[in-house]
Amino acid sequence: MRRKKTPDKSPASAVTPALVMRLYVVNSAPNSLLAVANLAAICKEFLQDNFKLEIVDVLEQPLRALADGILVTPSLAKLSPSPAANIVGNLSDKSGVMRALGIRG
Amino acid sequence: MNGMKKVTLPLLPKMATGIQGFDELSHGGLTLNRTSLLLGGPGSGKTVFALQTLVNAARRRDEPGIFVAFEETTRQIIANAACFNWGLPALARNKLFFLAAQLSPEVVQSGEFDLSGMLAMLKAKKQEMGARWIVFDGIDVLLTLLQNPIAEMQEIYRIRDWLADNEMNAIVTAKIEGGSSEAVNYGFMQFMMDCVIRLDRRLEHGVSLHRIQITKYRGSDFVAGEYPVSFGPAGMEVGAPEPSEIKHAASTERISAGFERLDMMLGGGLFRGSSTLITGVPGTSKTTLTGKFAEAACRRGERTLFVSFDEGAEPIMRNLASVGIQLRPHVKSGLLRMYSARTESIGAEDHLIKLKALIREHRPRCLVIDPLSAIAKAGGLAAARAVANRIIYMAKDEKVTVMITAISEGDDPQTEATELQISTVADTWIHLSYIVRSGERNRALTIIKSRGTWHSNQVRELVLSEAGPMLADVYTAGGEVLMGTLRWEKETEEKATKKQRRADVDLKQRELQFAEADTRVRIKALELDLQRQRAELALYSRDDEARTLSSSERENELRKMRSADPAGHATLAPANAKPKGANGSGNSGNGKKVRKEAHDAP
């Protein structure tokens, strides 16, 4: 079980609610590693600290991923604010990912 | 082939799929812990094959399984399978796990993804439930999402490696359009898999036909060629190939063909387990004969299956009741099973499979198929011919006595031979025809052949009445059997002639008796006459003696009186004649004497 948590949300962006996300990966798989890197870049560039990201390694918590309805990896779930969204793939399409997460660039 | 089988079997342990017919085709099922690929167009039965294998493994061997559905949701799959008697909802609660692996349309795709996560989850699930089987149903749907041939190949490899690591019996299904594997990776996939099975659905003469073919089976022999597939309550069934060797036991037990006179014509009835073909143009009461056969079987307490094509069971039973054949009570008691099928709905081979299932289910001793020729309507004549033969062989294998009808095109039985060509396979062949003569149409029954038994060669009239079918007495005239009114006339005529003849005989007898009596009377009269004559004769001869004696005495007296010497006797004789005429008395006596002299003279 590995959980990566970003630092606490910053008071500066209190106007917009924090983005809560969960990324399902298989840590040994290239697409998963790529997804982690791509998401980290987007977060760093546009969200500063106003987000919460949980990274679930499916190899470690397979039954949890199964219960969560995950099929392929990498798979990113936007949990809040609504609307919820799901993105699959290595998140290489930056603008598409931002659109799905509701991040204005 | 057998030698090869002996070598390969120990190396490749197989797991039966439990799909009727397929385990025969594949010589035992699918290879243990290997992956089989099912290829086929939409609606060709891939999902049913895969799911049925899982269901059978879970139910029969208590082997849990995982079903990964890329195309359909779990609910859809369970709903679709509800038409089969698998009890899927219950199995889905404990023995089978369904993973609905569809990416929702709302899911945004951004860049490449892979199946490593899914396989990790499935491994965990497998360990949790101890699954022995896994199905990846509709993997093509997943692969198209990858949008990259190289990625597709990578994922296929990933699955293969995963399966190898996890030691599961696996089935992967993929859709192919137009019966050919257009996508490069399907060829690649086929190369990777140990066993490749193709399912096909095509239209032939407007009928949807399902086929199955094993195109590759690594390390195992299998039955090559396409075989028909059909779907029944137990799921998919494959029309497995027939053994080339015929091993039918021949029974000498006779059973009734329906009614006594027909049995008599057949030399005592039909042999148990034999097949009888009844041909005839429409309306020659083929169904009636089969109905009578079925009724007779039920009356003996034998389970019977009555299969009718293109006519419902209800109208058949009603129509048969009008000629005194009651099938309904036997249907109620469960002895008789009526099954009606529309021929166009499915192909000939599907009918065969259905029939097999029915025979397995009902276990009949007697079987009626009316009319078998109807199967030629669906799916072409060649298939129908093969099916017709197989039905007969199948019935023989099961020791079922079968009666089959076939509609012939013309009244000539020879035309039947060109239609389904079952006449050579059938043991007994009865032909029904109309004979039109003197403005009448009458049903005629001929036994064309009956193997291993004496049978009548005569054409007989088949008469239907409320008491059922029967064969009329034979009246022949000019070498032809008379029928209908002609027969009736002949019958009446014969009765009249008989009466006349009897009267004639009576008369003649009486005449002769009279004549005899007359003769007797005459004999009596003559006898009396004879007696009288004899008496008279006797009387006369005595008279004559007396007279002769008296005359000689008188002569002597006369001589004495004339004192004539005895020498004078010589002259006396002529002198004797004189007094005859002279004395006038004793005329008759005189005459007699003359007669006597005349008699003596020569």
Boltz contact constraints between the chains, C-beta under 6 A:
constraints:
  - contact:
      token1: [A, 26]
      token2: [B, 116]
      max_distance: 6.0
  - contact:
      token1: [A, 26]
      token2: [B, 117]
      max_distance: 6.0
  - contact:
      token1: [A, 29]
      token2: [B, 114]
      max_distance: 6.0
  - contact:
      token1: [A, 29]
      token2: [B, 116]
      max_distance: 6.0
  - contact:
      token1: [A, 31]
      token2: [B, 112]
      max_distance: 6.0
  - contact:
      token1: [A, 31]
      token2: [B, 113]
      max_distance: 6.0
  - contact:
      token1: [A, 31]
      token2: [B, 114]
      max_distance: 6.0
  - contact:
      token1: [A, 58]
      token2: [B, 117]
      max_distance: 6.0
  - contact:
      token1: [A, 58]
      token2: [B, 120]
      max_distance: 6.0
  - contact:
      token1: [A, 59]
      token2: [B, 120]
      max_distance: 6.0
  - contact:
      token1: [A, 62]
      token2: [B, 120]
      max_distance: 6.0
  - contact:
      token1: [A, 62]
      token2: [B, 121]
      max_distance: 6.0
  - contact:
      token1: [A, 62]
      token2: [B, 124]
      max_distance: 6.0
  - contact:
      token1: [A, 63]
      token2: [B, 124]
      max_distance: 6.0
  - contact:
      token1: [A, 65]
      token2: [B, 121]
      max_distance: 6.0
  - contact:
      token1: [A, 66]
      token2: [B, 121]
      max_distance: 6.0
  - contact:
      token1: [A, 71]
      token2: [B, 101]
      max_distance: 6.0
  - contact:
      token1: [A, 71]
      token2: [B, 118]
      max_distance: 6.0
  - contact:
      token1: [A, 72]
      token2: [B, 113]
      max_distance: 6.0
  - contact:
      token1: [A, 72]
      token2: [B, 118]
      max_distance: 6.0
  - contact:
      token1: [A, 73]
      token2: [B, 116]
      max_distance: 6.0
  - contact:
      token1: [A, 73]
      token2: [B, 117]
      max_distance: 6.0
  - contact:
      token1: [A, 86]
      token2: [B, 107]
      max_distance: 6.0
  - contact:
      token1: [A, 87]
      token2: [B, 108]
      max_distance: 6.0
  - contact:
      token1: [A, 87]
      token2: [B, 110]
      max_distance: 6.0
  - contact:
      token1: [A, 88]
      token2: [B, 107]
      max_distance: 6.0
  - contact:
      token1: [A, 88]
      token2: [B, 109]
      max_distance: 6.0
  - contact:
      token1: [A, 88]
      token2: [B, 113]
      max_distance: 6.0
  - contact:
      token1: [A, 89]
      token2: [B, 109]
      max_distance: 6.0
  - contact:
      token1: [A, 89]
      token2: [B, 110]
      max_distance: 6.0
  - contact:
      token1: [A, 89]
      token2: [B, 111]
      max_distance: 6.0
  - contact:
      token1: [A, 89]
      token2: [B, 112]
      max_distance: 6.0
  - contact:
      token1: [A, 89]
      token2: [B, 113]
      max_distance: 6.0
  - contact:
      token1: [A, 90]
      token2: [B, 111]
      max_distance: 6.0
  - contact:
      token1: [A, 90]
      token2: [B, 112]
      max_distance: 6.0
  - contact:
      token1: [A, 91]
      token2: [B, 110]
      max_distance: 6.0
  - contact:
      token1: [A, 91]
      token2: [B, 111]
      max_distance: 6.0
  - contact:
      token1: [A, 92]
      token2: [B, 111]
      max_distance: 6.0
  - contact:
      token1: [A, 93]
      token2: [B, 110]
      max_distance: 6.0
  - contact:
      token1: [A, 93]
      token2: [B, 111]
      max_distance: 6.0
  - contact:
      token1: [A, 96]
      token2: [B, 110]
      max_distance: 6.0
  - contact:
      token1: [A, 97]
      token2: [B, 110]
      max_distance: 6.0
  - contact:
      token1: [A, 100]
      token2: [B, 108]
      max_distance: 6.0
